[in-house]
Amino acid sequence: MPDDTTNGKPIPEHAARGEEDQFLGVRVSLFFGALFFVYGMFVPYLPVWLDFSGLTATEISIVIAAPFFIRIAATPCVTFLANRIANYRLVVVVLAWSAFASALLLSQMSGYAAILVVAVAFLLATTSMMPLTETIAIASVRTAGLDYGRMRLWGSIAFIVANLAGGLLIDEFGGGVGVWLLVVAAAFAVISAHQLPGPPPTVAAPSAPRMSWRTSLPMQLIRSRPFVFFLIAIGCLHGAHATFYTFGALEWESQGLSGTWIGALWAIGVTAEVILFAYSGALARRVGAAPLILAGAAAALLRWTAMAFDPPLALLIPLQCLHALTFGATHVGAMLFIARAVPHKGTGSAQAFYAVVAAGLGVGAVGLASGPLYAAYGGRMYFLPAALALIGFAAGLVLQKGWHGRALWPETDLSPKDRE
């Protein structure tokens, strides 16, 4: 993925590249893998364990959706803390240990209320790690010239492994094993979090002009029309996946598919995503951010509309391949937009907005609405994400037309009108 924000030339490195940089990409890739091993266990199989534990469809949707609403307040606070102490790694390590402790506690819970409280704590800890990890990865792209997609694909590979392993284990031991899969996955996350790169050495910098909240970096982003339509498009497209993430495995079970086939279908989708991530650098250079988002929206409209008709296994396989576009192209387009459009000083704020709107409000609202829809209409619930895909496509068109492809404001400093 290009590491510039202006004219296609690399940004000067902020620190000398030493021997440690040889392993920087490996360490970031390792944590992406561990984090998505957790996701690969809880996304398809936590609902299965919740169903095994006796929760209703509406209760399952509340358990899955609640953390995403809490993230609306929690993620900016976590990001602010990481920025304030200038140590993203430390915050990620604390969150990883919190996720592990919550998973252990969840294994001892029974009853809707108790499960809700502990599951929310677990999901909040695991999902809050993602924007911090993305910020570390984008910083590595800027300062060390690393390829974002090549680091991120190891997360997708780990997701595949988790899908397949989880499906086989649930077939063998039943839905009750699901919570122990989370415990093991969270332990891997703790180990790999300690391997993340620490904060770079601080250097003295000229004092920046004092800003009020009205002239802060987050407010500059909110006032940017391209950034707002970017959030609308990404929020709709990522939110559309919430229906599938929450009830996809249960819907396939109701169609008679085995746990092995369910895991295989998840793996097919993420394999396609891995292939796209492997070539994301070339796509970023040739295609650009807005066209990638539009491609994801068009594929999402096709995928979710088709899923609403309970397609047979032979059709589910190519539909799962569309995950390369519905999620992969959309996410790469989003990271490319942030890398090119948002100056370095605003990257943390942009990632927080991305997490709050796309992985928080969007996923939470759609996931919550999916419970009653699934209970009432079964597979017809996929008409909701299809409608969101259409909205996301329209917002992507506005983004493509209104964004010039460069930084939203100068990299070096705030413009005079933004100073007090």
Secondary structure as UniProt FT lines:
FT   TURN            19..20
FT   HELIX           21..52
FT   TURN            53..54
FT   HELIX           57..85
FT   HELIX           88..106
FT   TURN            107..108
FT   HELIX           112..144
FT   HELIX           148..173
FT   HELIX           175..177
FT   HELIX           178..193
FT   TURN            194..195
FT   HELIX           213..215
FT   HELIX           217..222
FT   HELIX           225..254
FT   TURN            255..256
FT   HELIX           259..278
FT   HELIX           280..286
FT   HELIX           289..307
FT   TURN            308..309
FT   HELIX           313..321
FT   HELIX           324..329
FT   HELIX           330..341
FT   HELIX           344..346
FT   HELIX           347..356
FT   HELIX           357..362
FT   HELIX           363..377
FT   HELIX           378..382
FT   HELIX           383..402
FT   HELIX           416..418
//
